[in-house]
Amino acid sequence: LEGLIAACDMRPNVIVMDVTMPVLNGIEATRLIKAHDRTRAARVIAFTGDTSVDGLRETLFVAVLQKPAAPDAVVTAVRHAVTLC
């Protein structure tokens, strides 16, 4: 929930979203981000160990990074997402 508030305040171009979180999972958090005018344009990268998230790539996420991901893979995904903005 804190991340959603921060996203509304900061309006980032790219968000790396952990899919498995205790209070609000990353899929629902991303749906809320996409539903809000201030954050709708953010490109969200899923960060997960769950392979079933790949099916949401076209609708919610610009990329899906499988855990564990090497730091250079994260940087590459973020750089790619920035080019989509």
Residue, then its C-alpha position, 0 to 999 in steps of 0.5 A: l500500500e505504501g508503494l501505491i501511495a509513493a507511485c501516486d506522489m512520484r509518478p515514476n516511468v518504470i516500476v519493478m513490482d514484486v508479485t508476491m507481497p503480504v498485504l496486496n499482491g503485485i498483480e492487484a497493485t499493478r491493476l490499481i496503478k493502471a486504474h489511476d490517472r496519475t500512474r496509468a502510464a507507468r511501465v510495470i515489470a513483474f519480478t517473480g518466481d511464479t511462471s504463470v505471471d507470463g500470461l499477464r505480460e501483454t495486459l499488465f506488465v511490459a516484462v516479467l523477470q524470473k527470480p532470482a534475476a542477475p542485477d544486469a538482467v534487472v538493469t536491462a529490463v528497466r532500460h528497455a521499459v524506459t524506451l517504451c515510455 
